[in-house]
Amino acid sequence: MANLEQLKQKYNPALEKMTQLGVKLTHLHVQDDKLFIGGAAGSDDIKNQVWTAIKGVDHAHADLIADITIDPSRLPKTPPSPAEQHYTVVSGDTLSAISKRFYGDAKQYQKIFNANRDILSDPDHIKPGQSLKIPA
């Protein structure tokens, strides 16, 4: 008769993967000599990664019952956008046009120029291929 600790130890790599992927563990117990794992994954992809980890332990997984549901609220939150963006200059660009594109005001070109003084010496001389910092 299998006990909880033996089965947890056997399937520990899969349990660790679940933790790493942010899967919420809802059940973990032995039922009919099988480890029963219940959890909520943020997406089908995460659920598939859990199953890959389970099969990596025991391809037949005859001593395991896993009920992994999908719960999109389990997905990691998107980090806030950075305060500074980047833009690659293309032929025909001017700082005024780039300023209009990012700020809605061509007159704010000086803000972009000041943020890029390390690569620009004149606001009227930008070159295609240059990567400019666009401050918030």
Residue pairs with C-beta under 8 A, 6 or more apart in sequence:
1 33
2 30
2 33
2 34
2 35
2 63
3 30
4 28
4 29
4 30
4 35
7 30
7 34
7 35
7 63
7 64
8 15
8 28
8 35
10 35
10 57
10 58
10 63
11 35
11 37
11 54
11 57
11 58
11 64
13 53
13 56
13 57
14 37
14 50
14 53
14 54
14 56
14 57
15 25
15 28
15 37
17 49
17 50
17 53
18 25
18 37
18 39
18 50
18 53
19 25
21 41
21 42
21 46
21 49
21 50
22 42
22 46
22 74
22 75
22 76
23 39
23 40
23 41
23 42
23 46
23 50
23 68
23 74
24 39
24 40
24 71
24 74
25 37
25 38
25 39
26 38
26 39
26 40
27 36
27 37
27 38
27 39
27 67
28 35
28 36
28 37
28 38
29 35
29 36
30 36
31 65
33 63
34 62
34 63
34 64
34 65
35 63
35 64
35 65
36 64
36 65
36 66
36 67
37 64
37 65
37 66
37 67
37 68
38 66
38 67
38 68
39 50
39 66
39 67
39 68
39 69
40 68
40 69
40 70
40 71
40 74
41 47
41 50
41 68
41 69
41 70
41 71
41 74
42 70
42 71
42 72
42 73
42 74
42 75
42 76
43 70
43 72
43 75
44 70
46 74
47 68
47 70
50 66
50 68
51 66
51 68
54 61
54 64
54 66
55 61
58 64
83 135
83 136
84 115
84 133
84 134
84 135
84 136
85 102
85 133
85 134
85 136
86 131
86 132
86 133
86 134
87 98
87 102
87 131
87 132
87 134
88 129
88 130
88 131
88 132
89 98
89 126
89 127
89 128
89 129
89 130
89 131
89 132
90 128
91 128
93 126
93 128
94 109
94 124
94 126
95 109
95 112
95 113
95 123
95 124
95 126
96 106
96 107
96 109
97 106
98 109
98 112
98 132
98 134
99 105
99 106
99 107
99 108
99 109
99 111
99 112
100 106
102 112
102 134
103 111
109 123
110 123
111 135
112 132
112 133
112 134
112 135
113 120
113 123
115 132
115 133
115 134
115 135
116 132
116 133
119 130
119 132
120 126
120 130
120 132
126 132
